[in-house]
Amino acid sequence: MTGNLADYATAYDTASQTLMLSRTVAGQNESVKIAGGTPSNFDNLVFANGTVNSNTLTLAVKNATAMPVPSLTETSLAPQGAASPTAQLNATIQAYSTNTASINMVGETFATTRPGIKFVVNGGSGIDTVYVADGQTVDASVLGFSVDLVYFRGNWADYTKTLLSSGTRIQFTRLINGNTESVIVSAGSPVNYDKLIFADGAVKSDQAKAAISIDPLGPINKVTDVDPTTVTPVISDDQVAAALATISGAADMNNADATRTSALVYKTAGVTGVTGDNLAAINDALNSQAVTGAAADTTPEIQKIVNAYKAILASADGSGNNTTTPLTGDQYNAIGVVGVSGSPVSGTPLALLDSAVDAKPPTGVDTIAELQSMADAANHVMAAAGGTSAQIAALTLDDLKALGVSGVNADNLPALIAAIGKVTPDSNIDSLGELQTVVTNAANSAANALQQIINAAESNNAVLTGLAASVFSAAGVTGVDTNTNLSSIDLALDSKTVTGTSANTTGKVQAIVDAYNAILASADNRVGNTSPALNGMQYTAIGVTGISGIAAPGTALNLLDDVLDGKARTDVDAVVEVQALANAAINVITATNGGPGLVSLDDLLALGITGVGPGTIRSVATAIGQVNLSTKVDTLMKLQGVVSTAAT
């Protein structure tokens, strides 16, 4: 063997008492099975770094003990006999099919080695494949019952054709590289023939016999039913190695494209199934972060990537629920999609992902970015179903769109993700159809609920009709509670300035709810602890007029915020109460410095000012008007100081 002992992986088979040595060289798998032998009946295994007793090696592997040290008495690089790596051999190899494949099913593959060895192939019932090396002697006349495949590296015209055994067999011979190549095949019959594939076309063995009988020197196009499109790919080992290096390098640099890694490059590397239709997708897999050069530097590794993406593209036929072979996590991982694993069993993100892919057209899954978005979305949906508040909140509009869910938008999203969060068990939402049903039902419920809110705001009858917290929840609005704030929210809808247009989206209604909740939270009987300060938009949202902007020094809003912060929730749980406070704050601020504002006793009492009554209100109002800067009365404490001084 041309490798060192350490180059080979070893495995002992207890049942057959054999030892398997295997390695990969230039993208090709080499496997050698030997008998374990006995201490007195063994073989010598000659490696590049020395010779090992087969029984000694077998026992070491079997017992997991130290490997034997090869003896330098002979190496495969300097053999004692004639069997050097380049020597001509006079030997016969009988190769037998395991005959485990049925007729017309894929059978064995036989690959001949080099000149000097006669290779006799004994096929089975399945479709066997024989690859003939240049200058090889092969007898493939007993391949079996199916349409077996024999690959010749030369053109049809390169061979001398001779009918043998009364025309039951055909011999093809040619001289190449100083060696005589000889291949014998069965001539077969119209119902039992083999396919002979040359570098310039393929023919049926029975038709080849007929053509040779007429003219042994005739061209291949004279053979009936010749297939000029099926040919033997004649590629050197150096070309294969270069193609593999190109593909591996592109995977490392993430720069695969139609020029650098063309379909021809894949074909040269021995990879099948790459076409103009899927080339861009496969190159995109090479360009993914997860597919590195080390994951794409052998033909089997690259073939795995190609096969996986082909399976995904085949599944994506735009028609859901018809994937005969569910995709696996390994297939997604092979092309660079992360976050999925295992098989698509019920209740898993992979089951949902497979279902979503199945409903997509090929153009919807022909980039890794698209598939990764779908995989992430499937994970988010399954986590949200029956999940925590954080898991439900993590589900986004983009997630649902990536999976192909329809009827979802930014406005109804809160209602939809809330509905998804209530689904249990996960098996009730692990297909696109089930997810779509949940979303559609929730969207319809949200639309109906929102219309009730719109109607109540337009007619100012939310309190009268008893608009319930469940209606807000169905609309996707959060933060409404029957026991704490429902009446306040309904009163806000009933205010004159909050109309149907002011509440015709979930977002607008949520803004009303959030604003009133902020106001109620500020009113905690403790002055100076509201952060951040309330703003004019929040007051406007619940129907309070006259207030705008931010709580800057000297503004009515600054005074209002300070006063409200010292109130109890029950003092501000109706819009009319908040409006009265706003009006009072406006009157105080606009009265300063001789302004037009008129401060009443009711204003001051509403704000929480003490020490003023009917007998002192005139002098107090005059004092406020004489304050030259509104900043001197823009908090409850400052205003109380002015009032107390004027009232004494």
C-alpha positions as CSV (number, residue, x, y, z in Angstrom):
1,M,0.0,0.0,0.0
2,T,1.3,3.4,-1.0
3,G,0.5,5.2,2.3
4,N,2.1,5.0,5.7
5,L,0.4,2.8,8.3
6,A,-0.6,5.9,10.3
7,D,-2.4,7.2,7.2
8,Y,-5.1,4.5,7.4
9,A,-8.1,4.4,9.7
10,T,-8.6,0.9,11.0
11,A,-11.7,-1.0,12.1
12,Y,-12.1,-4.7,13.2
13,D,-15.2,-6.6,12.2
14,T,-15.9,-9.3,14.9
15,A,-18.4,-11.2,12.8
16,S,-16.1,-11.7,9.8
17,Q,-12.9,-11.5,11.8
18,T,-11.5,-9.1,9.2
19,L,-9.7,-5.8,9.4
20,M,-10.6,-2.8,7.3
21,L,-8.0,-0.1,6.4
22,S,-9.3,3.1,4.8
23,R,-8.1,6.5,3.9
24,T,-8.9,9.4,1.5
25,V,-6.4,10.4,-1.2
26,A,-7.0,13.3,-3.6
27,G,-10.7,13.1,-2.9
28,Q,-10.9,9.4,-3.5
29,N,-11.7,6.8,-0.9
30,E,-9.3,3.8,-0.6
31,S,-10.5,0.8,1.4
32,V,-8.6,-2.5,1.9
33,K,-10.1,-5.5,3.8
34,I,-7.8,-8.3,5.0
35,A,-8.2,-11.5,6.9
36,G,-7.1,-11.3,10.5
37,G,-5.1,-14.5,10.1
38,T,-3.4,-16.4,13.0
39,P,0.1,-16.2,14.6
40,S,1.2,-19.0,12.2
41,N,-0.9,-18.0,9.1
42,F,-0.7,-14.4,8.2
43,D,0.0,-11.9,5.4
44,N,2.7,-9.2,5.3
45,L,1.2,-5.7,4.7
46,V,3.8,-3.5,3.0
47,F,3.3,0.2,3.6
48,A,5.3,3.2,2.5
49,N,7.0,3.2,5.9
50,G,7.5,-0.5,6.4
51,T,6.0,-4.0,6.7
52,V,3.5,-5.2,9.3
53,N,2.3,-8.7,10.2
54,S,-1.4,-8.8,9.4
55,N,-2.3,-10.8,12.5
56,T,-0.2,-8.6,14.8
57,L,-2.0,-5.5,13.4
58,T,-5.4,-7.1,13.6
59,L,-4.9,-8.0,17.3
60,A,-3.7,-4.5,18.1
61,V,-6.9,-3.0,16.6
62,K,-9.1,-5.6,18.1
63,N,-7.7,-5.3,21.6
64,A,-7.2,-1.5,21.3
65,T,-3.5,-1.9,22.2
66,A,-0.5,-0.1,20.8
67,M,-0.1,-0.3,17.0
68,P,2.9,-2.3,15.8
69,V,6.0,-0.5,14.5
70,P,6.5,-1.2,10.8
71,S,9.7,-3.1,9.9
72,L,12.0,-1.4,7.5
73,T,12.9,-4.7,5.8
74,E,10.6,-3.7,2.9
75,T,8.5,-0.7,2.0
76,S,6.1,-0.1,-0.9
77,L,8.4,2.7,-2.1
78,A,11.3,0.3,-2.3
79,P,9.8,-3.2,-2.7
80,Q,12.0,-6.3,-2.7
81,G,10.0,-8.0,-5.5
82,A,8.8,-6.9,-8.9
83,A,5.6,-5.3,-7.6
84,S,6.7,-1.7,-7.5
85,P,4.0,1.0,-7.9
86,T,4.9,1.4,-11.6
87,A,5.7,-2.2,-12.5
88,Q,3.7,-4.3,-15.0
89,L,1.9,-7.1,-13.2
90,N,0.7,-10.4,-14.6
91,A,-2.3,-11.1,-12.4
92,T,-6.0,-11.6,-12.5
93,I,-8.5,-10.0,-10.2
94,Q,-11.9,-11.6,-9.9
95,A,-14.4,-8.9,-8.8
96,Y,-17.8,-10.1,-7.6
97,S,-21.0,-8.2,-7.0
98,T,-22.6,-8.6,-3.6
99,N,-25.8,-9.1,-5.6
100,T,-27.9,-7.2,-3.0
101,A,-29.6,-5.0,-5.6
102,S,-32.7,-6.1,-7.5
103,I,-33.1,-5.9,-11.2
104,N,-33.0,-2.3,-12.6
105,M,-31.9,-1.0,-9.2
106,V,-28.4,0.5,-8.6
107,G,-25.9,-2.2,-8.2
108,E,-22.1,-2.3,-7.8
109,T,-19.4,0.0,-9.2
110,F,-16.2,-1.6,-10.4
111,A,-13.2,0.7,-11.1
112,T,-10.2,-0.9,-12.7
113,T,-6.7,0.0,-11.6
114,R,-3.8,0.0,-14.1
115,P,-2.3,-2.0,-16.9
116,G,-0.8,-5.5,-16.3
117,I,-3.8,-6.8,-14.3
118,K,-6.7,-8.7,-15.9
119,F,-9.9,-7.6,-14.3
120,V,-12.8,-10.1,-14.5
121,V,-16.1,-8.6,-13.4
122,N,-18.9,-10.8,-12.2
123,G,-22.1,-8.7,-11.9
124,G,-25.3,-9.1,-10.0
125,S,-29.0,-8.5,-10.7
126,G,-28.8,-4.7,-10.3
127,I,-27.4,-2.1,-12.6
128,D,-23.6,-2.5,-12.3
129,T,-21.1,0.1,-13.5
130,V,-17.6,-0.6,-14.8
131,Y,-15.0,2.1,-15.4
132,V,-12.2,0.9,-17.7
133,A,-8.8,2.6,-17.1
134,D,-6.5,3.4,-20.1
135,G,-4.7,0.2,-21.2
136,Q,-6.6,-2.1,-18.9
137,T,-7.7,-5.7,-19.6
138,V,-11.3,-6.2,-18.6
139,D,-13.7,-9.0,-19.1
140,A,-17.2,-7.6,-18.4
141,S,-19.2,-10.2,-20.3
142,V,-21.0,-11.6,-17.3
143,L,-22.4,-8.5,-15.7
144,G,-25.9,-9.8,-15.0
145,F,-29.5,-9.0,-15.9
146,S,-30.0,-5.3,-15.9
147,V,-28.8,-2.7,-18.4
148,D,-25.3,-2.4,-17.0
149,L,-22.9,0.4,-17.8
150,V,-19.4,0.1,-19.2
151,Y,-17.4,3.3,-19.5
152,F,-14.5,3.5,-22.1
153,R,-12.1,6.4,-22.0
154,G,-11.5,6.3,-25.7
155,N,-13.7,7.3,-28.7
156,W,-15.6,4.5,-30.5
157,A,-13.3,4.8,-33.5
158,D,-10.2,4.3,-31.3
159,Y,-11.1,0.6,-30.8
160,T,-10.7,-2.5,-33.0
161,K,-14.0,-4.4,-32.7
162,T,-14.1,-8.2,-32.9
163,L,-17.1,-10.5,-32.4
164,L,-16.3,-13.5,-30.2
165,S,-18.0,-16.8,-29.3
166,S,-20.2,-16.9,-32.3
167,G,-21.2,-13.3,-31.9
168,T,-22.3,-13.5,-28.3
169,R,-19.5,-11.3,-27.0
170,I,-17.6,-8.3,-28.4
171,Q,-14.0,-7.4,-27.8
172,F,-12.7,-3.9,-28.0
173,T,-9.0,-3.3,-28.2
174,R,-6.7,-0.3,-28.7
175,L,-3.1,0.6,-28.0
176,I,-2.6,3.4,-25.6
177,N,0.5,4.6,-23.7
178,G,2.4,1.5,-24.9
179,N,-0.3,-0.8,-23.4
180,T,-2.9,-2.9,-25.2
181,E,-6.3,-2.2,-23.8
182,S,-8.8,-5.1,-24.1
183,V,-12.4,-5.0,-23.1
184,I,-14.9,-7.9,-23.6
185,V,-18.6,-7.3,-23.1
186,S,-21.7,-9.4,-23.7
187,A,-23.4,-8.7,-27.1
188,G,-26.8,-9.3,-25.4
189,S,-30.1,-9.1,-27.2
190,P,-32.8,-6.5,-27.9
191,V,-34.3,-7.3,-24.5
192,N,-31.2,-7.9,-22.5
193,Y,-28.3,-5.6,-23.3
194,D,-25.7,-3.4,-21.7
195,K,-24.9,0.2,-22.4
196,L,-21.4,0.9,-23.7
197,I,-20.3,4.5,-23.1
198,F,-17.4,6.0,-25.0
199,A,-15.9,9.5,-24.9
200,D,-18.0,10.4,-28.0
201,G,-21.3,8.7,-27.3
202,A,-23.1,5.7,-25.9
203,V,-24.5,2.6,-27.7
204,K,-26.5,-0.5,-26.7
205,S,-24.4,-3.7,-26.9
206,D,-26.9,-5.5,-29.2
207,Q,-26.9,-2.6,-31.6
208,A,-23.1,-2.4,-31.4
209,K,-23.0,-6.1,-32.5
210,A,-25.3,-5.4,-35.4
211,A,-23.3,-2.4,-36.6
212,I,-19.9,-4.3,-36.2
213,S,-21.4,-7.2,-38.2
214,I,-22.0,-4.9,-41.1
215,D,-18.9,-2.7,-40.9
216,P,-16.3,-3.2,-38.1
217,L,-14.7,0.2,-39.1
218,G,-18.0,2.1,-39.2
219,P,-18.4,5.4,-37.2
220,I,-20.4,5.5,-34.1
221,N,-23.2,7.4,-35.7
222,K,-23.9,4.3,-37.8
223,V,-25.0,2.4,-34.7
224,T,-28.8,2.4,-34.3
225,D,-30.1,4.4,-31.3
226,V,-26.7,6.0,-30.6
227,D,-26.8,8.5,-27.7
228,P,-24.3,11.3,-28.5
229,T,-25.1,13.2,-25.3
230,T,-24.0,10.5,-22.9
231,V,-20.2,10.3,-22.8
232,T,-17.4,9.2,-20.6
233,P,-15.8,12.3,-18.8
234,V,-12.1,12.0,-19.5
235,I,-10.5,14.0,-16.8
236,S,-7.0,13.6,-15.3
237,D,-6.3,13.4,-11.6
238,D,-4.5,16.7,-11.8
239,Q,-7.6,18.3,-13.3
240,V,-9.8,16.8,-10.6
241,A,-7.4,18.1,-7.9
242,A,-7.3,21.6,-9.4
243,A,-11.1,21.7,-9.6
244,L,-11.4,20.6,-6.0
245,A,-8.9,23.2,-5.0
246,T,-10.9,25.9,-6.8
247,I,-14.1,24.9,-5.1
248,S,-12.5,24.6,-1.7
249,G,-10.8,27.9,-2.1
250,A,-14.0,29.6,-3.1
251,A,-15.7,28.2,0.0
252,D,-12.9,29.6,2.1
253,M,-13.0,33.1,0.5
254,N,-16.8,33.2,0.0
255,N,-16.3,34.2,-3.6
256,A,-17.9,31.4,-5.6
257,D,-19.5,32.6,-8.8
258,A,-20.5,31.4,-12.3
259,T,-17.1,32.2,-13.7
260,R,-14.8,30.9,-10.9
261,T,-16.9,27.9,-9.9
262,S,-18.8,27.1,-13.1
263,A,-20.8,23.9,-13.7
264,L,-17.8,22.6,-15.6
265,V,-15.6,23.0,-12.6
266,Y,-18.0,20.9,-10.5
267,K,-18.2,18.3,-13.2
268,T,-14.4,18.2,-13.4
269,A,-14.3,17.6,-9.7
270,G,-16.5,14.6,-10.2
271,V,-19.6,16.2,-8.8
272,T,-22.9,15.5,-10.6
273,G,-26.2,17.4,-10.6
274,V,-24.9,20.9,-11.1
275,T,-26.8,22.7,-13.9
276,G,-27.4,26.2,-15.1
277,D,-30.6,26.3,-13.1
278,N,-29.1,25.5,-9.7
279,L,-25.5,26.8,-10.1
280,A,-26.2,30.1,-8.5
281,A,-27.8,28.5,-5.5
282,I,-25.0,26.0,-5.0
283,N,-22.4,28.7,-5.3
284,D,-24.3,30.7,-2.7
285,A,-24.0,27.8,-0.4
286,L,-20.3,27.8,-0.8
287,N,-20.3,31.5,0.0
288,S,-22.2,31.0,3.3
289,Q,-20.2,31.4,6.5
290,A,-20.9,27.9,7.7
291,V,-19.5,26.2,4.6
292,T,-15.7,26.5,4.8
293,G,-13.0,25.2,2.5
294,A,-12.5,22.2,4.8
295,A,-16.1,21.3,4.3
296,A,-15.8,21.3,0.5
297,D,-12.4,19.9,-0.4
298,T,-13.4,16.4,-1.4
299,T,-15.8,15.2,-4.1
300,P,-18.1,13.5,-1.6
301,E,-18.3,16.6,0.6
302,I,-19.2,18.8,-2.4
303,Q,-21.6,16.2,-3.7
304,K,-23.4,16.3,-0.3
305,I,-23.8,20.0,-0.6
306,V,-25.2,19.7,-4.2
307,N,-27.5,16.9,-3.3
308,A,-28.8,18.7,-0.3
309,Y,-29.6,21.9,-2.2
310,K,-31.1,20.0,-5.1
311,A,-33.5,18.3,-2.6
312,I,-34.5,21.7,-1.1
313,L,-35.1,23.2,-4.5
314,A,-37.1,20.1,-5.6
315,S,-39.2,20.4,-2.5
316,A,-39.9,24.1,-3.2
317,D,-42.5,23.5,-5.9
318,G,-45.0,26.2,-4.8
319,S,-47.5,23.6,-3.7
320,G,-47.6,22.8,0.0
321,N,-48.0,19.4,1.7
322,N,-46.6,17.3,-1.1
323,T,-43.0,16.7,0.0
324,T,-42.6,12.9,-0.3
325,T,-39.2,12.9,1.3
326,P,-39.0,15.3,4.2
327,L,-35.8,17.4,4.4
328,T,-33.5,16.9,7.3
329,G,-31.4,19.1,9.5
330,D,-28.3,17.6,8.0
331,Q,-29.4,18.8,4.5
332,Y,-29.9,22.3,5.6
333,N,-26.6,22.3,7.6
334,A,-24.8,20.9,4.5
335,I,-25.6,24.1,2.5
336,G,-24.8,26.5,5.4
337,V,-28.1,27.0,7.1
338,V,-27.7,26.9,10.9
339,G,-30.1,26.5,13.8
340,V,-31.9,23.4,12.6
341,S,-31.1,19.8,13.3
342,G,-32.6,16.3,13.4
343,S,-35.6,15.2,11.4
344,P,-38.9,17.0,10.9
345,V,-40.9,15.2,13.6
346,S,-44.2,16.7,14.9
347,G,-43.9,19.8,16.9
348,T,-40.4,20.8,15.8
349,P,-39.1,23.9,14.0
350,L,-37.8,21.7,11.2
351,A,-41.3,20.4,10.6
352,L,-42.6,24.0,10.1
353,L,-39.5,24.9,8.0
354,D,-40.0,21.9,5.7
355,S,-43.7,22.8,5.3
356,A,-42.8,26.5,4.5
357,V,-40.1,25.5,2.0
358,D,-42.6,23.1,0.3
359,A,-44.9,26.0,-0.4
360,K,-42.2,28.3,-1.8
361,P,-41.2,28.4,-5.5
362,P,-37.6,27.6,-6.2
363,T,-36.8,31.3,-6.5
364,G,-37.9,31.7,-2.9
365,V,-35.2,29.4,-1.5
366,D,-32.3,29.8,-3.9
367,T,-30.2,31.8,-1.5
368,I,-28.9,30.9,1.9
369,A,-30.1,34.2,3.3
370,E,-33.7,33.3,2.3
371,L,-33.4,29.9,3.9
372,Q,-31.7,31.1,7.0
373,S,-34.4,33.7,7.5
374,M,-37.0,30.9,7.2
375,A,-35.1,28.7,9.6
376,D,-34.8,31.5,12.2
377,A,-38.5,32.3,11.7
378,A,-39.5,28.7,12.3
379,N,-37.5,28.6,15.5
380,H,-39.1,31.9,16.7
381,V,-42.6,30.7,15.9
382,M,-42.2,27.4,17.7
383,A,-40.5,29.1,20.7
384,A,-43.4,31.6,20.9
385,A,-46.1,29.0,20.9
386,G,-46.9,28.5,24.5
387,G,-43.7,30.4,25.3
388,T,-42.6,33.1,27.7
389,S,-43.4,36.8,27.2
390,A,-39.9,37.3,25.9
391,Q,-40.2,34.5,23.4
392,I,-43.5,35.8,22.1
393,A,-42.1,39.3,21.8
394,A,-39.2,38.0,19.8
395,L,-41.5,36.9,17.0
396,T,-41.4,39.6,14.3
397,L,-43.3,40.7,11.2
398,D,-40.3,39.7,9.1
399,D,-40.4,36.2,10.6
400,L,-44.0,35.6,9.5
401,K,-43.4,37.1,6.1
402,A,-40.3,34.9,5.6
403,L,-42.4,31.8,6.2
404,G,-44.9,32.9,3.6
405,V,-47.8,33.8,6.0
406,S,-50.3,36.1,4.5
407,G,-52.7,38.7,6.1
408,V,-50.1,40.0,8.5
409,N,-49.0,43.7,8.8
410,A,-47.4,45.9,11.4
411,D,-50.8,47.0,12.8
412,N,-52.3,43.6,13.5
413,L,-49.0,41.9,14.4
414,P,-49.5,42.3,18.2
415,A,-52.8,40.4,18.0
416,L,-51.3,37.7,15.8
417,I,-48.2,37.0,17.9
418,A,-50.4,37.0,21.0
419,A,-52.6,34.3,19.4
420,I,-49.5,32.3,18.4
421,G,-48.3,32.5,22.0
422,K,-51.5,30.8,23.2
423,V,-51.1,27.8,20.9
424,T,-50.3,24.5,22.7
425,P,-49.1,21.9,22.0
426,D,-46.5,22.8,19.4
427,S,-47.8,20.2,17.1
428,N,-50.8,22.4,16.5
429,I,-48.7,25.0,14.7
430,D,-45.9,23.0,13.1
431,S,-47.0,23.4,9.5
432,L,-47.6,26.4,7.3
433,G,-51.2,25.6,7.0
434,E,-51.8,25.4,10.7
435,L,-49.8,28.6,11.3
436,Q,-51.8,30.4,8.6
437,T,-55.0,29.3,10.2
438,V,-54.0,30.7,13.6
439,V,-52.9,34.0,11.9
440,T,-56.1,34.3,9.8
441,N,-58.4,33.7,12.7
442,A,-56.5,36.1,14.9
443,A,-56.4,38.7,12.1
444,N,-60.2,38.5,11.6
445,S,-60.8,38.7,15.4
446,A,-58.5,41.7,15.6
447,A,-60.2,43.5,12.7
448,N,-63.6,42.9,14.3
449,A,-62.4,44.1,17.7
450,L,-60.8,47.2,16.2
451,Q,-64.0,48.1,14.4
452,Q,-65.8,48.0,17.8
453,I,-63.2,50.4,19.2
454,I,-63.5,52.7,16.2
455,N,-67.3,52.7,16.4
456,A,-67.2,53.5,20.2
457,A,-64.7,56.4,19.6
458,E,-66.8,57.8,16.8
459,S,-70.0,57.6,18.7
460,N,-68.5,58.4,22.2
461,N,-70.3,55.4,23.7
462,A,-67.5,53.2,24.9
463,V,-68.7,53.5,28.5
464,L,-72.3,53.2,27.5
465,T,-71.8,50.0,25.5
466,G,-69.4,48.6,28.1
467,L,-66.4,48.2,25.8
468,A,-64.6,45.3,27.5
469,A,-60.9,44.7,28.1
470,S,-61.2,41.5,26.0
471,V,-62.0,43.7,23.0
472,F,-58.8,45.6,23.3
473,S,-56.9,42.3,23.8
474,A,-58.5,40.8,20.7
475,A,-57.4,43.9,18.7
476,G,-53.8,43.3,19.8
477,V,-53.8,46.1,22.3
478,T,-52.0,45.4,25.6
479,G,-52.1,47.1,28.9
480,V,-55.9,47.3,29.4
481,D,-57.2,45.8,32.6
482,T,-60.8,45.6,33.8
483,N,-60.0,46.3,37.4
484,T,-57.4,49.1,37.0
485,N,-57.8,51.2,33.9
486,L,-60.6,50.1,31.6
487,S,-63.0,52.8,32.7
488,S,-60.3,55.5,32.1
489,I,-59.5,54.1,28.6
490,D,-63.2,54.0,27.7
491,L,-63.6,57.6,28.9
492,A,-60.7,58.6,26.7
493,L,-62.5,57.1,23.7
494,D,-65.6,59.0,24.7
495,S,-63.8,62.3,24.8
496,K,-64.8,64.7,22.0
497,T,-61.4,65.0,20.4
498,V,-60.8,61.2,20.2
499,T,-62.7,60.2,17.1
500,G,-63.0,57.0,15.1
501,T,-60.1,58.2,12.9
502,S,-58.0,58.7,16.1
503,A,-58.4,55.0,16.9
504,N,-58.6,53.3,13.5
505,T,-55.4,51.3,13.9
506,T,-54.1,49.0,16.6
507,G,-51.1,51.4,16.9
508,K,-53.2,54.4,17.5
509,V,-55.3,52.6,20.2
510,Q,-52.1,51.3,21.8
511,A,-50.8,54.9,21.9
512,I,-54.0,56.0,23.8
513,V,-53.7,53.2,26.3
514,D,-50.0,53.7,26.8
515,A,-50.5,57.5,27.3
516,Y,-53.2,57.0,29.9
517,N,-51.2,54.3,31.7
518,A,-48.3,56.7,31.9
519,I,-50.5,59.4,33.4
520,L,-52.0,57.0,35.9
521,A,-48.6,55.8,36.9
522,S,-47.3,59.3,37.4
523,A,-50.2,60.1,39.8
524,D,-48.8,58.3,42.8
525,N,-49.2,61.0,45.5
526,R,-45.4,61.6,45.4
527,V,-44.2,64.8,43.8
528,G,-41.0,64.8,41.7
529,N,-40.6,61.1,40.9
530,T,-41.9,60.8,37.3
531,S,-39.2,59.9,34.8
532,P,-39.3,60.7,32.0
533,A,-41.7,63.6,32.3
534,L,-45.0,63.3,30.5
535,N,-45.3,65.2,27.2
536,G,-48.1,67.0,25.3
537,M,-48.7,64.1,22.9
538,Q,-49.6,61.8,25.8
539,Y,-52.3,64.2,27.1
540,T,-53.5,64.9,23.5
541,A,-53.8,61.1,22.9
542,I,-56.4,60.7,25.7
543,G,-58.4,63.7,24.6
544,V,-57.0,66.5,26.7
545,T,-56.6,69.8,24.8
546,G,-54.5,72.9,25.2
547,I,-51.3,71.1,26.1
548,S,-48.4,70.4,23.8
549,G,-44.6,70.1,23.5
550,I,-42.4,69.0,26.4
551,A,-42.3,70.0,30.1
552,A,-39.9,72.8,29.7
553,P,-39.4,75.4,32.5
554,G,-42.0,78.1,32.5
555,T,-44.6,76.1,30.6
556,A,-48.1,75.0,31.5
557,L,-47.0,71.4,30.9
558,N,-44.2,71.7,33.4
559,L,-46.7,72.9,36.1
560,L,-49.3,70.3,35.0
561,D,-46.8,67.4,35.2
562,D,-45.7,68.5,38.7
563,V,-49.2,68.8,40.0
564,L,-50.3,65.5,38.5
565,D,-47.3,63.7,40.0
566,G,-48.6,64.6,43.4
567,K,-52.2,63.5,42.7
568,A,-53.8,60.1,43.5
569,R,-54.8,57.8,40.6
570,T,-58.5,58.5,41.4
571,D,-57.9,62.2,40.9
572,V,-57.0,61.7,37.2
573,D,-58.8,58.5,36.1
574,A,-61.3,60.5,34.0
575,V,-60.4,62.8,31.1
576,V,-62.5,65.6,32.5
577,E,-60.4,65.6,35.7
578,V,-57.2,65.8,33.7
579,Q,-58.6,68.5,31.4
580,A,-59.5,70.6,34.5
581,L,-56.0,70.4,35.7
582,A,-54.7,71.3,32.3
583,N,-57.0,74.3,32.0
584,A,-55.9,75.5,35.5
585,A,-52.2,75.2,34.6
586,I,-52.7,77.1,31.4
587,N,-54.6,79.9,33.2
588,V,-51.8,80.3,35.8
589,I,-48.9,80.4,33.3
590,T,-50.7,82.7,30.8
591,A,-51.7,85.1,33.6
592,T,-48.1,85.9,34.6
593,N,-46.4,89.1,33.6
594,G,-49.8,90.8,33.0
595,G,-50.9,88.2,30.5
596,P,-54.5,87.5,29.5
597,G,-54.9,84.4,31.7
598,L,-57.7,84.5,34.3
599,V,-56.9,82.5,37.4
600,S,-60.0,81.3,39.3
601,L,-60.4,79.9,42.8
602,D,-61.5,76.6,41.2
603,D,-58.2,76.6,39.2
604,L,-56.1,76.9,42.3
605,L,-58.1,74.4,44.3
606,A,-57.9,71.9,41.4
607,L,-54.2,72.3,41.3
608,G,-54.0,71.5,45.1
609,I,-53.2,75.1,46.3
610,T,-54.1,75.8,49.9
611,G,-54.7,79.0,51.9
612,V,-56.8,80.7,49.4
613,G,-60.5,81.3,49.5
614,P,-63.3,83.6,48.2
615,G,-61.9,86.5,50.3
616,T,-58.4,86.3,49.0
617,I,-58.7,85.1,45.4
618,R,-58.6,88.6,44.0
619,S,-55.3,89.5,45.6
620,V,-53.9,86.1,44.8
621,A,-54.8,86.4,41.1
622,T,-53.3,89.9,41.1
623,A,-50.1,88.6,42.6
624,I,-49.8,85.9,40.0
625,G,-50.3,88.4,37.2
626,Q,-47.5,90.5,38.6
627,V,-45.0,87.6,38.5
628,N,-42.7,88.7,35.8
629,L,-41.4,85.2,34.8
630,S,-43.6,82.1,34.4
631,T,-40.7,80.0,35.7
632,K,-41.5,81.4,39.1
633,V,-44.9,79.6,39.2
634,D,-44.2,76.5,37.0
635,T,-44.3,74.0,39.9
636,L,-46.8,73.4,42.7
637,M,-44.3,74.5,45.3
638,K,-43.4,77.8,43.6
639,L,-47.1,78.6,42.9
640,Q,-48.0,77.8,46.5
641,G,-45.3,80.3,47.7
642,V,-46.7,83.1,45.6
643,V,-50.2,82.3,46.8
644,S,-49.3,82.1,50.4
645,T,-47.5,85.5,50.3
646,A,-50.4,87.2,48.6
647,A,-53.1,85.7,50.9
648,T,-51.5,86.9,54.1
